[in-house]
């Protein structure tokens, strides 16, 4: 295998095997810049500005000079054809015949110069003009397609007397005679085996993007005109065949979209690529850079061809949230203009990289575009090495099904995709089989292992005995073999390796029967064993209910991760669980939290503070009576946010000097809380709450606000209806707003002091909340209003009405719509150029400013 490195004014050829060596003598052109290099069958094609070479290995077989037309601009291949675009906009076709290339100059019938080309080999059968040739007739006008009706089915004859009999009209005639000859074809068709679909013959096509902003499709090698889109440069929602309609003289705008879209300037299409996605390339897609924005269209079959001999298909726009441009405005514009990269973004298709096929987006913000078994596009960023200048698949003995690329520093990287991850989803996912139901997960930072709480169903053969001598007396149930025992979850604690994602041997601790784990957290508690005065422990809270006759109770368990001699070849087997504390409490433990190195336990209505002393005992420090039933608690420094089952949230404070817990503020309205967390925006602190009505509410402590009654009540600052039950929150620090090429000093200066809050729903969904500056909020809020009024609603459902706070209770205040709908706002990326311009003009801003706001939001949240 040979690799060609394209340099500024020359090329370098490397031979890959067990080692990579440079070839000094070969048939490749090394004294001029390489425009294109690829495979045609089992041969290699190399194109420079003035010629094209055909090689087999390193031996040159054919040489074609192309020094006319200003030289070669770009080349694309659909084996056995090579399509060449010259600088002056002319098209050349080379066909592989034996071991040579035959050059021809097809006539397009249109003098408009061509800017970009894309060759495509169709294996889906959608690109077919034979079915539309039936429209061709003697006249110039095409005939309308008339659907062929199926042959009439013989039905039982009803006499006139039966037609007016209501009972027989409702329940059918008493006697109906159906001839056997009418039923036999149906029986024969049902009995016949389904025929295999006929094999699809691959066909070759060429896509041309003209200077006037039009997109045309031609068949190869005849170069027959079969499809055209005149307003392609404005990125419409659907690409429809508009035929060969000439533009009016002296203008570049026809049929709603010329070369410059809204402004009518030159064509703003930087690149176009047609590629077959999905299994065996059965789903053709058109991808293009229009005004530095990635636009994706998917082909679908249409009922009939609008013009005789044209393709019976259309293309629908695929919505995505990828923003590749970086049009900096405002204070950071000068810095990022200096950091701009000299190479523009471009598309590279690939196949069989870790078993996947798709398109790689090179440029300042590289992305992978996959379509696997599920049949939908999955787009993943690759920010690990910064900007990517060039990319190519690479299959070698040392790197099977891999790829190579050049980063910003022109360093060659040879890499592979991790095969244990699945990329057929919004985020790369790896499923770890546990053969159990996970409930809680934590990370022990000192030992770098994960801690999980899981459960498995077990038959109940032992039940509590209310007549026993002690409260812990149990009675064994004995039944015959046909008796079906009821199932009960048995919980256990397990350590998990972060490298192999396998359970660490001899690190499992099973809980007692009938005890359910209600909470588990890894806490940094006060300890005299370390210099820092803190040490990580695993704290577990449990509860057990034995019916109405016995009171419920619970336990607090504290574990330490000890180190022993590991097993050979298993470095993580050195970690073991050591149970330091296991004592029964008076009430069930419903929540846990770490506050300043102390343990906070919620036991129904009561909240206790404990100090774990000498690794063997819990000493009570403080307590407070809360509302009804506390089941969630979060802390930041000495402030504690608790959630009640029916009485909303409370804000508590722990005083270290007085060792006391005190209530600062609370929400006086009833609310069935599911989960709580803090929202951090610099020096501002908010409190997020999810409830049983599928809402997320934002509260703040504002004692100067009259609505807070002097600080006794928390002020509702925002709410939104999610539509799903949110049961978990996770706070992650926002990524820096500096670009990928920014220096370390710039990243530190632009370090974000915000935290984005990810949340998970019981429906399996994941969302995110992010605090944004006031100016950005005002701008996007006006845009959301205009988009709600100006866009067609999905299924007639109003997004504003859906996102409004909904509750079963009657509150004495209105909804606070201060949380924007990101799902609606990101639809702005999929609008046409005219729609983007109109919406931005209505709110008094520019398209570049809105794109900058959305890009900034997307960048600080792109952790995965």
Secondary structure, DSSP 8 states (H G I E B T S, - for coil): -EEEEE-SS-EEEEEESSSEEE-SS-SS--SS-EEEEEEETTEEEEEESSEEEEEETTEEEEEEE--STTSEEEEEEETTEEEEEETTS-EEEEEEETTEEEEE----S--S-EEEEEEEEE-SS-S--TTTGGG--SSSS------------------HHHHT-HHHHHH--S-----HHHHHHHHHHHHS----------EEEEEEEETTS-EEEEEETT--EEEEETTGGG--SEE----S----TT-S--TT-BTTBTS--S--EEEEEEEEESGGG-EEEEEEEETTEEEEEEEEE-SS-SSTT--SEEEEE------------GGGHHHHHHT--SS--EEEEEEEETTEEEEEEEBSS-EEEEE-TT-SEEEEE--TT--EEEEEEE--SSSTTEEEEEETT--EEEE---TTSB-SSSS-B-----SSEEEEEEEETTTTEEEEEEEEEEE--EEE-TTSSSTT-EEE----TT----EEEEEEEEEEETTT--EEEEEEEE--TT-EEEEEEEEEEE-SSSSSSEEEEEEEEEEE---SSS--EEEEEEEEEEE---BTTBGGGGEEEEEEEEEEESS---EEEEETTEEEEEETTEEEEEEEETTTEEEEEEEEE-SS-EEEEEEETTEEEEEESSB-EEEEEEETTTTEEEEEEE--S-B-EEEEEEEEETTEEEEEEEETTSEEEEEE--TTSGGGTTTTB-EEEEEEE-SS-EEEEEEEE---SS-TT--HHHHHHT---BEEEEEEETTS-EEEE----HHHHHHHHHHHHHHHHHS--GGG--HHHHHS---SS--SS-----S--HHHHGGGGGS-HHHHHHHHHHTT--HHHHHHHHHHHHHHH---
